[in-house]
């Protein structure tokens, strides 16, 4: 039985518990949030012991912590958890910037504790099936990725609009797009960015082009336009369309130069975070300190890309 604690009891924590309930051999033990009322409400809905302090949570009988707070506090809580001997699954983006992430990774290494950024797409059945299928029926070397999402119905009170809480489209949506580009094209070598700001000082729409070891990507993120949310992956003899919403993938079409078309359809269950949780629990059982799918270097590549994009449009956060 792998026992879990949750730091932060907001929207994403609700979805995490939905996934946790679908993974056998797990138990939600303890909860804590900066907002005491949210902890009580969360416990009433999902169980778990409401803790008065983060120290109480980390001293409880748990093996792992899911950090579901906003990015401004990820470094602080991750290092506290490592020092308490707890494995950490941290919501994306794993840190405010690359320097912060590197401090997290150094603490993970020095304490010997597992750390993984919560990046769900590669664990979905569709994504796994697609990667396996392309090994035996390839589209040729991939040289171009196009992906993005613009979510025009984000509630006006959402933290994504808060500059002081590290909001904005790049930080809220960009990690997914950065992952897809890095996963199919390799490390980032160049970034070109354009973006515009909203009244609260965060980017409301940003688009960036990137050059990688193996090709190019065009990515977009936004909060005031309605984007399609699919993804295109192009190779020399075919291309893949992961249909919307590509970051919760369930359907893909592979089109080949010879005229063949292959349809992949893999529904997901329990909201989808269950696959990520199952992988993470397996890492704990194996005594690993790093995922072989969302490696520490992939997390570094993703946040490094977002750092560069923010720098080019002039978006900085407190302390940077």
C-alpha positions in Angstrom: 0.0 0.0 0.0 1.4 3.3 -1.1 0.2 6.1 1.2 -0.3 9.6 -0.2 -0.5 13.1 1.2 -1.7 16.1 -0.9 -0.4 19.6 -0.5 -3.0 22.0 -2.0 -6.7 21.2 -2.2 -7.8 23.0 -5.3 -9.2 22.0 -8.7 -6.3 19.8 -9.9 -6.2 18.0 -6.5 -9.9 17.0 -7.1 -8.9 15.4 -10.4 -5.9 13.7 -8.8 -8.0 12.0 -6.2 -10.3 10.8 -8.9 -7.3 9.1 -10.5 -5.9 7.9 -7.2 -9.1 6.0 -6.4 -8.7 4.1 -9.7 -5.2 2.8 -8.8 -5.1 -0.3 -6.6 -2.7 -0.4 -3.7 -2.9 3.3 -2.9 -4.5 5.3 0.0 -5.1 8.9 0.6 -3.9 9.6 4.1 -3.4 13.3 4.8 -4.2 16.7 3.4 -3.0 20.3 3.8 -3.6 23.6 2.1 -2.8 27.2 2.7 -6.6 27.7 2.8 -7.8 25.8 5.9 -11.4 25.8 4.7 -10.5 24.1 1.5 -8.8 21.2 3.4 -12.0 20.5 5.5 -14.2 20.6 2.4 -11.8 18.3 0.5 -11.6 15.8 3.4 -15.4 15.7 3.6 -15.6 14.8 -0.1 -12.7 12.5 -0.5 -11.4 11.4 2.9 -8.0 11.8 4.3 -6.9 13.5 7.5 -6.9 17.4 7.4 -3.6 18.6 8.8 -3.1 22.0 10.4 0.4 22.5 9.0 2.5 21.2 6.2 4.9 19.9 8.8 2.1 17.8 10.3 1.3 16.4 6.9 5.0 15.5 6.2 5.3 13.9 9.6 2.3 11.6 8.9 2.4 8.0 7.8 2.8 8.7 4.0 5.2 7.5 1.3 4.5 10.2 -1.3 3.3 13.7 -1.7 1.4 15.2 -4.6 2.1 18.9 -4.8 -1.0 20.5 -6.2 -0.2 24.1 -5.3 0.6 26.9 -7.8 4.1 27.1 -9.3 5.2 29.9 -6.9 5.5 27.3 -4.1 6.7 24.1 -5.8 10.3 24.5 -4.9 9.6 25.1 -1.2 7.2 22.2 -0.7 9.3 19.8 -2.8 12.4 20.3 -0.8 10.5 20.1 2.5 9.1 16.8 1.4 12.5 15.4 0.4 13.9 16.4 3.7 11.1 14.5 5.4 11.8 11.4 3.3 8.8 11.6 1.0 8.7 11.0 -2.8 7.3 13.9 -4.7 5.0 14.1 -7.7 4.7 17.8 -8.5 2.1 19.4 -10.7 3.4 21.1 -13.9 5.2 23.3 -14.4 7.6 21.8 -11.8 9.0 25.2 -10.9 8.9 28.9 -11.7 12.1 28.7 -13.8 15.1 26.5 -14.6 17.1 27.8 -11.7 14.4 26.8 -9.3 14.0 23.4 -10.9 17.7 22.8 -10.7 17.6 23.4 -6.9 14.7 20.9 -6.6 16.6 18.3 -8.6 19.8 18.9 -6.5 17.7 18.3 -3.4 16.2 15.2 -4.9 19.7 13.8 -5.7 21.2 14.7 -2.3 18.4 13.1 -0.3 17.9 10.2 -2.7 14.2 10.8 -3.0 12.0 10.3 -6.1 10.9 13.4 -8.0 8.7 13.6 -11.1 6.9 16.4 -12.8 3.2 15.7 -13.3 3.0 15.6 -17.1 0.1 13.3 -17.9 -0.1 12.9 -21.8 2.7 10.2 -22.3 1.0 7.8 -19.8 -2.4 7.8 -21.5 -3.2 4.5 -23.4 -3.6 6.4 -26.7 -0.2 8.1 -26.5 1.5 4.8 -25.5 -0.2 2.9 -28.3 0.8 5.6 -30.8 4.5 5.5 -29.8 4.5 1.7 -30.0 2.6 1.7 -33.3 5.1 4.1 -35.0 8.0 1.7 -34.2 6.6 -1.0 -36.5 4.8 1.3 -39.1 6.8 4.6 -38.9 6.0 7.9 -40.5 9.7 8.4 -41.1 12.0 10.8 -39.2 9.8 13.4 -37.4 10.8 16.9 -38.4 7.8 19.1 -37.5 5.4 19.4 -34.6 2.4 21.8 -34.4 0.4 22.0 -31.1 -1.5 24.4 -28.9 -4.5 25.3 -27.0 -6.4 28.5 -26.4 -9.0 28.1 -23.6 -11.5 31.0 -23.8 -13.8 29.7 -21.0 -11.3 29.8 -18.1 -13.3 31.2 -15.1 -12.4 34.8 -14.4 -11.3 34.0 -10.8 -8.9 31.3 -11.9 -5.3 31.7 -10.6 -4.1 31.5 -14.2 -4.9 35.3 -14.4 -2.8 36.1 -11.3 0.6 37.5 -11.9 1.6 37.1 -8.3 0.7 33.4 -8.5 2.8 32.8 -11.6 -0.1 32.7 -14.0 -0.3 33.2 -17.7 -0.8 31.1 -20.8 2.8 30.1 -21.1 3.0 28.7 -17.6 -0.6 27.3 -17.6 -0.7 25.6 -21.0 2.8 25.9 -22.4 4.3 22.9 -20.5 2.1 20.5 -22.5 3.2 22.0 -25.8 6.8 22.1 -24.7 6.6 18.4 -23.8 5.3 17.3 -27.2 8.0 19.2 -29.0 10.8 17.8 -26.9 9.4 14.3 -26.9 9.3 14.0 -30.7 12.1 16.5 -31.7 14.7 16.4 -29.0 16.4 19.1 -27.0 15.6 22.8 -27.8 18.2 24.8 -29.6 16.3 28.1 -30.4 13.1 29.8 -29.5 11.3 32.7 -31.2 8.3 34.2 -29.3 5.5 36.7 -29.8 2.8 37.4 -27.1 0.4 39.9 -25.7 -0.6 40.8 -22.2 -3.8 41.2 -20.4 -4.9 43.7 -17.7 -3.5 41.6 -14.8 0.1 41.6 -16.3 0.1 38.0 -17.5 0.3 36.8 -21.1 -3.2 36.2 -22.6 -1.9 34.7 -25.9 1.5 33.6 -26.9 2.9 31.8 -29.8 6.4 30.5 -30.2 8.5 28.7 -32.8 11.3 26.4 -31.7 14.2 24.7 -33.3 15.2 21.3 -31.9 17.9 18.7 -32.6 15.6 17.0 -35.1 13.3 19.6 -36.4 11.0 22.5 -35.8 7.8 23.2 -33.8 5.1 25.9 -33.8 3.2 26.2 -30.5 0.5 28.5 -29.1 -1.1 29.1 -25.7 -4.0 31.4 -24.8 -6.8 32.4 -22.5 -9.0 34.8 -24.6 -9.3 32.9 -27.9 -11.0 29.5 -28.6 -8.3 27.2 -30.0 -8.8 23.8 -31.4 -6.5 21.8 -29.1 -5.2 19.2 -31.5 -1.6 18.3 -32.5 0.2 17.6 -35.7 3.3 15.5 -35.9 5.0 15.3 -39.4 7.5 12.8 -40.7 9.1 12.1 -44.1 6.5 9.6 -45.2 3.4 10.4 -43.0 1.9 12.5 -40.4 -0.1 12.0 -37.2 -3.0 14.1 -35.9 -3.8 13.7 -32.2 -7.3 14.9 -32.0 -8.5 17.4 -29.4 -7.9 17.6 -26.6 -4.5 16.2 -27.5 -3.2 16.5 -23.8 -6.0 14.1 -22.8 -5.5 12.0 -25.9 -8.0 9.3 -26.9 -8.0 9.4 -30.7 -5.3 9.8 -33.4 -5.2 9.5 -37.2 -2.0 8.4 -39.0 -1.9 9.4 -42.7 0.8 7.9 -44.9 2.3 9.2 -48.1 1.2 6.0 -49.9 -2.5 6.9 -49.2 -3.0 4.6 -46.2 -4.9 5.9 -43.1 -4.7 4.3 -39.7 -7.1 5.2 -36.9 -6.2 4.7 -33.2 -9.0 4.9 -30.6 -8.1 4.4 -27.0 -10.6 5.8 -24.4 -9.3 6.7 -21.0 -10.8 6.2 -17.6 -11.0 8.1 -14.3 -10.0 11.4 -15.7 -6.6 10.2 -16.9 -4.3 11.1 -14.0 -4.6 7.5 -12.9 -2.0 6.4 -15.5 0.5 8.9 -14.3 -0.1 7.9 -10.7 0.3 4.2 -11.5 3.6 4.9 -13.2 4.8 6.9 -10.2 3.8 4.2 -7.7 5.8 1.8 -9.8 8.9 4.0 -9.5 8.5 4.0 -5.7 8.2 0.2 -5.6 11.3 -0.1 -7.7 13.3 2.3 -5.5 13.8 4.7 -8.4 14.6 8.4 -8.0 13.7 9.4 -11.6 11.1 8.5 -14.2 12.4 7.0 -17.5 9.5 8.7 -19.3 9.4 12.2 -17.7 13.1 12.4 -16.9 14.6 15.2 -15.0 16.3 16.4 -18.2 12.9 16.5 -20.0 11.6 18.7 -17.2 14.7 20.9 -17.6 14.1 21.2 -21.3 10.5 22.1 -20.9 11.0 24.8 -18.3 14.0 26.1 -20.2 11.9 26.6 -23.3 9.3 28.4 -21.3 11.9 30.6 -19.6 13.2 31.7 -23.0 9.7 32.4 -24.3 8.8 34.5 -21.2 12.1 36.4 -21.5 11.4 37.3 -25.1 8.1 38.9 -24.4 9.2 40.4 -21.1 7.1 38.4 -18.6 8.9 38.1 -15.2 7.7 37.0 -11.8 8.6 38.1 -8.3 12.2 37.3 -7.4 13.4 36.9 -11.0 
